[in-house]
Amino acid sequence: MDGAFRRLGAKLARFARLFGGGHPPPRVDRVVVGLGNPGEGYAATRHNVGFQVASRLAKRARAEFALKAADSRIAEGSIDGVRIAIARPQTFMNDSGRAVRKLLDRYRIQPSELLVVFDEVDLPLGKIRLREKGGPGTHNGMRSIVSAIGEDFPRLRVGVGRGDSQRDLADHVLARLDQTVAFCG
């Protein structure tokens, strides 16, 4: 009989681990998601400006991207007393919504407590625009997120310019960003 209780206890513990184990979620006030594509080949491209901003923000928060969860690399820290999780989704850009949904679930926050940072071709290089909510525009990563969680979340658009009108837009955003951008300072 004692062995049966021990086996039952082990099974219940395994079940609890699968469903959160009763542990409260990590507590943060806000989640900042910088959009980009994983991999060294994309690191310095215009399309990865969101990753670059996330990295600079993590540096300010003295946080490392040590945590792997919710299909993302996450740095948890604090800036001016605000506890934040800064995430770089490890899905590719067009599937960012999956990672963002998992981040909201992990931290048990509402979309209004999220900030998504992404590249914007319709803004000049280095110009930024903050919006409380809205549609995805022409950005595929934002389309994925809006499809997953709706439009009611803040976003920070970072201008990367449209480039040469003769050049394919995809080639432009996937090209290296050769200029130092003032917002990263």
Buried (B, 14 or more C-beta within 10 A) or exposed (E): EEEEEEEEEEEEEEEEEEEEEEEEEBEBEBBBBBBBBBEEEBBBBBBBBBBBBBBBBBEEBEBEBEBEBBBBBBBBBEBEEEBBBBBBBBBBBEBBBBBBBBBBEBBEBEBEBBBBBBBBBBBEBBBBEEEEEBEBBEBBBBBBBBEBBEBEBBBBBBBBBBBEEEEEEEEBBBBEBEEEBEBEE
